[in-house]
Amino acid sequence: MNEDKTQQFMQIAMKYLPEAKMKLEQSGIEFTMDMLPPFMELFTKVMNEAYELGKNETNT
């Protein structure tokens, strides 16, 4: 995956971070900045897979 796509995925994640933080805290989970890297890694994997799926469906 190229650097531009990863950067775009991170921008999307940061856009929704406040909402995710609020939902976690409503569920009784305090979200700290120490928790951010593993969540961002997981999010990037999901977005990469979704991107590849869309790209493959476009090419068929």
C-alpha positions in Angstrom: 0.0 0.0 0.0 1.4 3.3 -0.9 2.1 6.1 1.6 -0.6 8.4 0.2 -3.4 5.8 0.8 -2.1 5.2 4.3 -2.1 8.9 5.0 -5.6 9.2 3.7 -6.7 6.3 5.9 -5.2 8.0 8.9 -7.1 11.2 8.1 -10.3 9.3 8.0 -9.6 7.6 11.3 -8.8 10.9 13.0 -12.0 12.3 11.7 -14.0 9.6 13.5 -11.7 9.3 16.6 -13.9 11.6 18.8 -17.0 9.6 18.0 -15.2 6.3 18.7 -13.7 7.7 22.0 -17.2 8.8 23.1 -18.7 5.4 22.3 -16.0 3.5 24.2 -16.4 5.8 27.2 -20.2 5.4 27.2 -19.5 1.6 27.4 -17.2 2.2 30.4 -13.9 2.0 28.6 -11.6 5.0 29.1 -9.8 5.6 25.9 -6.3 7.0 26.3 -3.7 8.1 23.7 -1.6 5.0 24.7 -4.4 2.9 23.2 -4.4 4.8 19.9 -1.5 3.0 18.0 -3.0 -0.5 18.2 -6.4 0.8 17.1 -4.8 2.7 14.2 -2.9 -0.3 13.1 -6.1 -2.4 13.1 -8.0 0.4 11.3 -5.3 0.6 8.6 -5.4 -3.2 8.0 -9.2 -3.0 7.6 -9.0 0.0 5.2 -6.3 -1.6 3.2 -8.3 -4.8 2.8 -11.5 -2.8 1.9 -9.5 -0.7 -0.6 -8.0 -3.9 -2.3 -11.5 -5.5 -2.4 -13.0 -2.4 -4.1 -10.0 -2.2 -6.5 -10.4 -5.9 -7.4 -14.1 -5.5 -8.0 -13.5 -2.6 -10.3 -11.1 -4.5 -12.4 -13.4 -7.5 -12.9 
